[in-house]
Amino acid sequence: MLDIRGRTFDGGTVETDDTNFTDCTFNSVELRYAGGEHPMFESCTFNGDVSWRFMDAGLRTVQFLQRIGNDEGGQAFIADLFQPGKYFSE
């Protein structure tokens, strides 16, 4: 894992896979996640228009969950899946 500490990101794109961000500031950036090791954000600040873009395996997972959510009974499944404190491991 890459560790980035105390950095300010102003505009542009930030790749998040396999990265721990600590005490960082994100100003009007696009955060990208492609399905790699989960990024971690600790004591970070997000300002302005910060958005997420999912790519590759990350995008396919989001699309899959969207399809499930649009099926009958899917919204209840999604709500259960994302209950606070619920976490799946391999």
C-alpha positions as CSV (number, residue, x, y, z in Angstrom):
1,M,0.0,0.0,0.0
2,L,1.2,3.5,-0.8
3,D,1.0,5.9,2.1
4,I,0.4,9.6,1.3
5,R,0.4,12.0,4.3
6,G,-0.3,15.7,4.5
7,R,-0.8,16.4,0.8
8,T,-3.2,18.8,-0.8
9,F,-4.7,17.9,-4.1
10,D,-6.1,20.8,-6.1
11,G,-8.2,19.8,-9.1
12,G,-7.5,17.0,-11.5
13,T,-7.7,13.3,-10.9
14,V,-6.5,11.2,-8.0
15,E,-6.0,7.5,-8.3
16,T,-7.1,5.8,-5.1
17,D,-6.5,2.1,-5.5
18,D,-3.9,0.6,-3.1
19,T,-3.4,4.0,-1.3
20,N,-3.8,5.2,2.3
21,F,-4.4,8.9,2.6
22,T,-3.8,10.6,6.0
23,D,-4.3,14.2,6.8
24,C,-4.8,15.1,3.1
25,T,-7.0,17.8,1.6
26,F,-8.9,17.2,-1.7
27,N,-10.1,20.3,-3.4
28,S,-12.4,19.9,-6.4
29,V,-10.9,16.6,-7.6
30,E,-12.1,13.4,-9.2
31,L,-11.3,10.3,-7.1
32,R,-10.9,7.2,-9.2
33,Y,-11.3,3.6,-8.0
34,A,-10.7,0.7,-10.4
35,G,-11.4,-2.2,-8.1
36,G,-7.9,-2.7,-6.5
37,E,-7.0,-2.8,-2.8
38,H,-9.5,-0.5,-1.0
39,P,-8.2,3.1,-0.4
40,M,-8.3,4.4,3.2
41,F,-8.9,8.0,4.1
42,E,-8.0,9.1,7.7
43,S,-8.5,12.7,8.9
44,C,-8.9,14.0,5.4
45,T,-10.8,17.0,4.2
46,F,-12.9,17.2,1.0
47,N,-13.7,20.6,-0.4
48,G,-15.6,21.8,-3.4
49,D,-16.8,19.5,-6.2
50,V,-15.2,16.2,-5.2
51,S,-16.6,13.3,-7.2
52,W,-15.9,9.6,-7.7
53,R,-15.3,7.8,-10.9
54,F,-15.4,4.0,-10.9
55,M,-13.3,2.2,-13.5
56,D,-12.7,-1.4,-14.6
57,A,-13.7,-4.0,-11.9
58,G,-14.9,-1.2,-9.6
59,L,-17.3,0.1,-12.3
60,R,-18.5,-3.4,-13.1
61,T,-19.3,-4.0,-9.4
62,V,-21.2,-0.7,-9.2
63,Q,-23.2,-1.6,-12.4
64,F,-24.0,-5.0,-11.0
65,L,-25.3,-3.5,-7.7
66,Q,-27.4,-1.0,-9.8
67,R,-29.0,-3.8,-11.7
68,I,-29.8,-5.7,-8.5
69,G,-31.3,-2.5,-7.0
70,N,-33.6,-2.1,-10.0
71,D,-35.0,-5.6,-9.8
72,E,-38.0,-6.6,-7.7
73,G,-36.9,-6.9,-4.1
74,G,-33.5,-5.5,-5.0
75,Q,-33.7,-2.3,-3.0
76,A,-34.3,-4.3,0.2
77,F,-31.3,-6.4,-0.6
78,I,-29.2,-3.4,-1.2
79,A,-30.4,-1.7,2.0
80,D,-29.5,-4.9,4.0
81,L,-26.1,-5.1,2.2
82,F,-25.1,-1.6,3.2
83,Q,-26.3,-1.6,6.8
84,P,-24.0,0.4,9.1
85,G,-21.4,-1.9,10.7
86,K,-21.9,-4.7,8.2
87,Y,-18.7,-5.7,6.4
88,F,-18.0,-8.7,4.1
89,S,-14.6,-10.4,3.9
90,E,-13.3,-13.2,1.7
